[in-house]
Amino acid sequence: MQASDRFNINSQLEHLQAKYVGTGHADLTRFEWAVNIQRDSYASYVGHYPMLAYFAIAENESIGRERYNFMQGFNCF
């Protein structure tokens, strides 16, 4: 591997990290990374009705209550 290849790979990685929040960066702490994952997961649960209905049935709550809990960021598990 030549130095130019290494530079190209690093510049591509930096571009991806700037474009997508979830890919992180060198200064990202473990806590910040975990918060990003949790926030993205909750947003996905709220956005996908079948998954939201699954959680509502599993926890014996209404779909609206589950949506509210996810929007508030509570740990619902």
BALOBA-1460 file (C-alpha; in Angstrom, 3 decimals):
// residues 77
<rec num="1" residu="m" x="0.000" y="0.000" z="0.000"/>
<rec num="2" residu="q" x="1.431" y="3.317" z="-1.042"/>
<rec num="3" residu="a" x="1.177" y="6.580" z="0.845"/>
<rec num="4" residu="s" x="-1.198" y="7.996" z="-1.768"/>
<rec num="5" residu="d" x="-3.563" y="5.040" z="-1.257"/>
<rec num="6" residu="r" x="-3.549" y="5.618" z="2.481"/>
<rec num="7" residu="f" x="-4.290" y="9.312" z="1.994"/>
<rec num="8" residu="n" x="-7.158" y="8.512" z="-0.369"/>
<rec num="9" residu="i" x="-8.707" y="6.022" z="2.089"/>
<rec num="10" residu="n" x="-8.413" y="8.507" z="4.960"/>
<rec num="11" residu="s" x="-9.972" y="11.305" z="2.933"/>
<rec num="12" residu="q" x="-12.873" y="9.029" z="1.950"/>
<rec num="13" residu="l" x="-13.377" y="8.075" z="5.603"/>
<rec num="14" residu="e" x="-13.365" y="11.731" z="6.672"/>
<rec num="15" residu="h" x="-15.911" y="12.505" z="3.961"/>
<rec num="16" residu="l" x="-18.238" y="9.734" z="5.176"/>
<rec num="17" residu="q" x="-17.857" y="10.828" z="8.796"/>
<rec num="18" residu="a" x="-18.767" y="14.394" z="7.872"/>
<rec num="19" residu="k" x="-21.750" y="13.279" z="5.799"/>
<rec num="20" residu="y" x="-23.271" y="10.709" z="8.175"/>
<rec num="21" residu="v" x="-23.551" y="11.404" z="11.913"/>
<rec num="22" residu="g" x="-23.704" y="7.731" z="12.893"/>
<rec num="23" residu="t" x="-20.250" y="6.897" z="11.521"/>
<rec num="24" residu="g" x="-18.629" y="8.939" z="14.297"/>
<rec num="25" residu="h" x="-15.259" y="10.604" z="14.318"/>
<rec num="26" residu="a" x="-12.021" y="10.413" z="16.274"/>
<rec num="27" residu="d" x="-13.218" y="12.696" z="19.094"/>
<rec num="28" residu="l" x="-16.575" y="10.929" z="19.617"/>
<rec num="29" residu="t" x="-16.902" y="9.387" z="23.069"/>
<rec num="30" residu="r" x="-18.515" y="6.043" z="23.744"/>
<rec num="31" residu="f" x="-21.426" y="7.788" z="25.481"/>
<rec num="32" residu="e" x="-22.066" y="10.115" z="22.527"/>
<rec num="33" residu="w" x="-21.982" y="7.153" z="20.154"/>
<rec num="34" residu="a" x="-24.489" y="5.248" z="22.335"/>
<rec num="35" residu="v" x="-26.807" y="8.274" z="22.479"/>
<rec num="36" residu="n" x="-26.711" y="8.531" z="18.669"/>
<rec num="37" residu="i" x="-27.603" y="4.848" z="18.321"/>
<rec num="38" residu="q" x="-30.470" y="5.154" z="20.821"/>
<rec num="39" residu="r" x="-31.855" y="8.291" z="19.158"/>
<rec num="40" residu="d" x="-31.711" y="6.705" z="15.704"/>
<rec num="41" residu="s" x="-33.359" y="3.517" z="16.969"/>
<rec num="42" residu="y" x="-36.224" y="5.388" z="18.636"/>
<rec num="43" residu="a" x="-36.778" y="7.468" z="15.495"/>
<rec num="44" residu="s" x="-36.933" y="4.273" z="13.460"/>
<rec num="45" residu="y" x="-39.423" y="2.665" z="15.860"/>
<rec num="46" residu="v" x="-41.717" y="5.691" z="15.687"/>
<rec num="47" residu="g" x="-41.427" y="5.895" z="11.907"/>
<rec num="48" residu="h" x="-42.249" y="2.235" z="11.241"/>
<rec num="49" residu="y" x="-45.811" y="1.538" z="12.334"/>
<rec num="50" residu="p" x="-45.530" y="-2.294" z="12.456"/>
<rec num="51" residu="m" x="-42.543" y="-2.064" z="14.799"/>
<rec num="52" residu="l" x="-44.392" y="0.444" z="16.980"/>
<rec num="53" residu="a" x="-47.417" y="-1.884" z="17.074"/>
<rec num="54" residu="y" x="-45.143" y="-4.782" z="18.052"/>
<rec num="55" residu="f" x="-43.747" y="-2.839" z="21.020"/>
<rec num="56" residu="a" x="-47.258" y="-1.750" z="22.025"/>
<rec num="57" residu="i" x="-48.493" y="-5.342" z="22.070"/>
<rec num="58" residu="a" x="-45.393" y="-6.612" z="23.882"/>
<rec num="59" residu="e" x="-45.742" y="-3.995" z="26.638"/>
<rec num="60" residu="n" x="-49.560" y="-4.054" z="26.721"/>
<rec num="61" residu="e" x="-49.731" y="-0.317" z="26.032"/>
<rec num="62" residu="s" x="-51.542" y="1.707" z="23.415"/>
<rec num="63" residu="i" x="-49.696" y="2.642" z="20.256"/>
<rec num="64" residu="g" x="-50.063" y="6.314" z="21.118"/>
<rec num="65" residu="r" x="-48.489" y="5.771" z="24.556"/>
<rec num="66" residu="e" x="-45.572" y="3.886" z="23.010"/>
<rec num="67" residu="r" x="-45.060" y="6.647" z="20.441"/>
<rec num="68" residu="y" x="-45.121" y="9.235" z="23.239"/>
<rec num="69" residu="n" x="-42.593" y="7.262" z="25.303"/>
<rec num="70" residu="f" x="-40.236" y="6.927" z="22.357"/>
<rec num="71" residu="m" x="-40.588" y="10.611" z="21.515"/>
<rec num="72" residu="q" x="-39.749" y="11.517" z="25.116"/>
<rec num="73" residu="g" x="-36.683" y="9.273" z="24.972"/>
<rec num="74" residu="f" x="-37.638" y="7.113" z="27.916"/>
<rec num="75" residu="n" x="-36.117" y="3.688" z="28.203"/>
<rec num="76" residu="c" x="-39.164" y="1.583" z="27.364"/>
<rec num="77" residu="f" x="-37.571" y="-1.847" z="27.623"/>
